[in-house]
Amino acid sequence: MITEPEGVSEEHLKDHSALPAFEDSAAGSREDRVRVLRGRAEPANAFAAVRYRDYWFSVDNGDWQTKRALAAVMFFFTLAEAGGTESLPLVTIPAQ
């Protein structure tokens, strides 16, 4: 699998479909972020992968920090969906 470095491809910067990545962040904080890899070939060892506009975007199966961050996001989405879907109790009042 050939994976390009992190960041936005020149092609997507030129057609204005993406913004440049934050490259000037502090050195210590770069290790704490979510890492999404990009490449033209389908990734072999991906936890999650999606093909979009002739590129594969993926999370490596061994990247536990990113996997944990994505699991937390999915958990928050699940919590957000849980409220408001239950039916309220029905009260019947006789009309006589």
N, C-alpha and C positions, 0 to 999 in steps of 0.2 A: 504494500500500500504506500503510495506516495502522497504525503500530506504536506500542503503548503503551510508556511508559518501563520501564526495567528494574525488577525487583522483583516482589513477589508481589501478585497481585490481591486486592482487598478481599474479593471473593466467596470465595476459597480460604482467606483468613485467618479469615473468619467461620465457615465450616463445618469448620475445624480440619484441612483436608486438606493444609495447607502451613504452614511456619514463616516468620516474618518474615525478610527479608534482613538481612545485616550492613551497616547504613548508616553506622556510626560508624568505619569503617576509615580508616586514614591516607590522605591525599589521593594520595600517590605510588603506593601499592599498588593503588589502584582501577584504574589503567590496565593493570596486569599480570594481571588476572583474566580468566577466561572470560566472554564476554558472550553470554547467551541472550536473544533478543528474544521478546516476547509480543504477540499481537494476535488479534482476532476474525476477520480476513480472512486468506486463504492468502497467504503472502509470495511476492513475485514474483522476487526476486533472492536466493534462499536456497541456501547450501551444503548444509544439511541442515535438514529441517523435519518436525515431527510434530504431528498434531492430537490433543489430549487434553482432554476435558471442555469442549468448545466453545471452546477456545483453540488457536491455532497457536503453537508454540514453535519458534524457528528460530535459525540462525547465519547471519549475512549473508555472502554470497560474497566480499566485499571485506575481511572481518575476518581477516587472515592470522594474527594472534596466537592467536585462538581456534581457527582451523583447524589450526594447528601443534600446539596443546595437545591437541586431540582426536585428531590423528594419532599423537601420542606415546602417548596412552592406548590406542588401538587396537593399536599396536605392542607395548605391554606385555601386553595380553590375548593377542596372538598368541604371544608368548614363553611365557606361562604355559600355553597350550594345547599347545605343541609337545612338552613333556616327558611321558614315561610312556605314549605310545601305540604306540611301536615294539615289535615282538615280539622276545623274547629268542631266542638261538640254541638249537636243539634238539640235545641230546646223546643218541645211541642207544648203549646198552650191551648187547652180546650176552649172552644168558642161558644159554649152554651151558657 
